Amino acid sequence: MKIKLLFFARLREQLGVDAEVLELPPGAWTVASLRTHLRSRGAAWAEALAEGKAIRAAVNQQMAPAEAAVPDGAEVAFFPPVTGG
């Protein structure tokens, strides 16, 4: 299963990457399990995507809760919450 990951704002800066294609093992993947998988990379990944940090996700350009499915070929974006003004 391949997906495209996008990282924005503070996450892009902390991780040093703005996009990547990731091959995930087979199985039922959700936004939450993807985030856990990425944290297992250690160091900056564990800190930037830590449990309890306010991080938003979008799957195929639609806001997605932690339990949302991540289908094969999806584009998943992670970003900090933003405010306008």
N, C-alpha and C positions, 0 to 999 in steps of 0.2 A: 504494500500500500504506500503510495507516494503522495505527499502533500507539499504545498508551498507555504512556507512560513514568512511572515513579515513582522518586523519589529519597529516601533515608532518612538520618537521623543527620547525620554530618559532611558528606556530599555535599549534602544539602538546604541546610545552612547555607552551604557554599562557593558553591553555584550560585544560591542565592536563589530556588529553585523546588522545589516538592514533587511536581508532576505536570504533564504536558503531553501533548497529542495531537500526534503527529509524522507527517507524510506522507513516506514514504521513496520514492526512485526504484525502479523495477522491478528485479528481479534477485534473486539468491540472497543473502539476508542472514543473517548469524550474529550472535551476541552480540558477538564480537570486531570484526566489521566495523561494527556499530552503535556500539560504543565509539569506534572510530577516527573514524567520521562525526561523533560528538558532540565529540570533541577538536578537530576542524577548526573549531569555532566560536571557538576561540582563548581567550586570557586564562584566566579561572577554569576554563573547561571543560577546557582543555589540562592545567592543573595538577591539577585534581581527579580526572581520569580518565587521568592519565599512565600510559604503559606501565610495567609493573613495580610499580605501586601495588596493594596488596591490596584488590581490589574484588570483591565477590560479585555474582552476577546470578541472578535467577529469571525464568523465562518461564512465564506463566500459573500462578504461585504454586508452581512446581517449581524447585528449584535446578538451574541450568544451567551447563555448562562453556562455555568460549569458543567452541567449535565448534558449539554448539547452534543449530539453525535458529530464526529469528524469523518465524513465519507472520503473514499478514495478519490484523489484528484482535487481535493478541497484546497482553498486558499484560506489560511488561518492567520489572522493578524492579532498581535498582542500590543497593547498600549496603555499608558497610565490614564486615569480619568482626566478630563480637561474641562475647563470652564471658559465661558466666553464673556465678552463684555466690551 
